[in-house]
Each structure stands twice: as structure tokens, then as C-alpha cells.
């Protein structure tokens, strides 16, 4: 069984902070990463020494709500960052077929996903796969992830994710992230869920 550190570290981003420009500014990435993400890591570390030898995933199931929410939000943010890429990534063939079956094509997915995030007050929006291998869009509150499905990609909807670049404009924020979605990561998550 792996040993876990007694303190959680803010994990490194899988790209340089300026890599999403011009669509998403370095200042916006810094706000979400260096402040919002760090706040959840710091909240867990403030609970020391009661949390030794735990992973974020195990703490996301913790009985104490404050610990569970911070751990799940920190885990969600790691997942979100890895679902982004500095450059455009083509949709792998298997995933493209699934998108065609579930949504009628990549353009239809983009349209439906954008529309769905404007109609919810939830903290997260997810592209996920169910137990039958069908793709669907789901939402979850801050500090939670969807149940009964395997997440493939996530969009954080907390205002800190778009406050600098797209204040009060979630649709524009989604449009800015779209060309940076890491479809290879989504495909890996499909394979891991099988």
C-alpha cells in the first residue's frame, strides 16, 4: 500500500500558466490555481495531524463534511487541469463514435454542453460515461462529483474560474475552454472505466 505524505501539496499544472492564452489569461489561471485550488489544499493541511496517510480520493469519502468537500474539490480541480491542454487535441476515433451516438456529433456536444452550463447553479459540469458506455452530461455541486458514472472531462463553474476574463459570462468562458479540452485524457478515462 502506498505511503502518503502528512501534508498535501498543490500539484503542478500539466501545462505552463500562460499556455491557455489568449483564450484564458495567466491571471485567470492564477486565480483559480494559486488561490482557489490552494485554499482547498490548505484547508486539508489545517486539519493536521488528524489526516495522516490519506489520499484526496479517500478523504473525498470522509464522514466530516468540511474535509469531504475540500478533498473532493481539490480532486475535481486536479481532474479539471488534466482535462485541459495547451494545444488543440483531436478527438480519438473511439470517442468520436461515442459522441456521434450520444449527441449527434462534436458540434452538437459543444452546443448542448454550453447550453447546459448556463442553466445550472451547480459548481461542476462533466462529460461522463455510464456503466453501459453511453456518454452523458452531468452536473454536481461544489465539493462533489457525479455518482453512477465515470467522469471523462470536467468544467469548473465556480465564479473564480472565469471572474477575471469572462465576468458573468459562463458561455464565453466555456467557448474559451473548448479548444483546450484534452480529448486524449477523456479517452484514457473511458478506457480506465471499462
N, C-alpha and C positions, 0 to 999 in steps of 0.2 A: 504494500500500500504506500502511495507517495506521501512524503512529508510535506506539509505546508508551512509557510513562514508564519510567524506570530503576528506580523503586520502585513497588511495589503499594500501593494504598490500600484500607482496609477500606471496601467500598461501602456507601452509605447504605441503610438498610432502606426498603422500599416502603410502610411504614406507621409510625406512632408506636409506641414501645416498649410503651406501655400499651394499645395497641389490641386486643390479644387477650384482655384481661381481661374477665370473671373466669375464663375457662377456662384461660388461660395467663398467669401473673403477669409483671409487668415484670421482677422479679428473675430469673425463669427465662429470659426473652428475653435479659436482660443477660448471664447466664452463657454461654449458647450463642453470642451475637453478640460481646460485648465481650471474652470470654476465649477460648472455643474457636475461633471463626472468626478472631479476631485472631491467635491463636497460629500458624495456618497461613499467614496473610499475613506475619507477622514471620519465620517460618522461611524463606520465599522471599526476603524482603528481606535476611536474614542472608547469603545466598549472593552478594550484590552484590560486585563488579561483573560476575560471570560470567553474569548473566541479563538483560543489557540487551535492549530491544526485543523482548520476548516477551509473549505474552498468556497468561492462565491456561490457555486451551484448548490452545495449542501446548506449554506446559510439562507438561500432563497426558499428553503423549506422550513426555516426556523419557526418555533412557536411564538416568539416575540415579534409583534407586527413591525416595530421600528427597524429591527435587524433584518427581517424578511424583506421589507420594502427597499431598504438601502442596498442590500445584497442583490436583489433581483434587478433593481435599476442599474446598478454597476455592471451586472452581467449583460443586461439588454444593451447598454452602451458599447460594451466590447463587441457584441454581435453586430450592432449598427455600424461601427467603424470598419469592421472587416467586410461588411457588405458594400463598401464604397471602394472606388478605385480612382487613381489619379487620371488615368486614361480611359477611353471608351473600350468596353469589352463586349464582343459579340455574344449573342445568346447561343449556348451549345445546342446542337440539334435535338437531343432528347428533351431538353427543357422547352425549346421552341415548339415541339409537337404537343407537349402538355399545355402550353399557353394557348395554342390554337384550339385544342379540345375544350379547355375550360372557359376561355374568354373570346375566342374568335380571332386571335392574332395579337401581336405585341402592341399595336396601336390601340386596340380595344382594351387591353390590360391597362395601358397608360391612362387612357381616358377614364376608365372605371375606378382605378386606384386614386387618381387625382380628385375625382368627384367624391369618393368616399371619405377622404380625409377632411373635406370641407364641411361635412355633415355630422361630425362626431366631436365630442368633447373629451374623448379618451386621450391618453398620453402616448399611445403607440399604435402604429398601423403595420400590419405584417402581410407578406406574401407567404403562404404556408401550404403544406401538403397534408392531406388527411390520411388515415390508415389505408384507404383504398387507392392512394396515389393520385388523387384528384387535387388540383390547385384551387385555392380559395383565398380571398382577402378576409382578414380578421382584424379586430381592434382589441386593445387591452388598456386598462388604466395604468397610470404611472406606478412603477414598482410591481408590475405583473407582466406575464406573457400569456398568450392564448393557450387554452387547455385542449387536449384531444387532437392536436395537430403538431407537426414538426415545422418550426419556423425556417424559412429559406432566406428572406431578406426582411429588414425592419426599417421603418421610418419613424424617428422620434418626433413627437408632435408637441413636446414641451416648448413653451414660448422662447426659452433660452436657445433653442435650436435655430431660430430664424429672426429673432428680435432685431439684430443689427442690420442684416441685409434685406429682409422682407417683412418689416413690422406689419402685423395684422393681415398678412397676405400668404396664407398657407399654400394656396395653389401655385403661386410663383416660387415658393420655397421647394415644393415638390418638383416643379419643372427644372429648377436648378440642380437638384439631386439626380434626376432621371439619367442624364448622360454619364453619370459616375457610378451607377449601380453595377456591382460586381456579379455578373451573371454566372461566372465560373464558381464563385463562392456558393451561389444558390444551387447550382448543380451538385456541388460537393455535399451540401446539406441534404439534397434529395437522396443521394447515394448512401449517406450515413444513416438516413431514416429507414432505409429498406431492410 
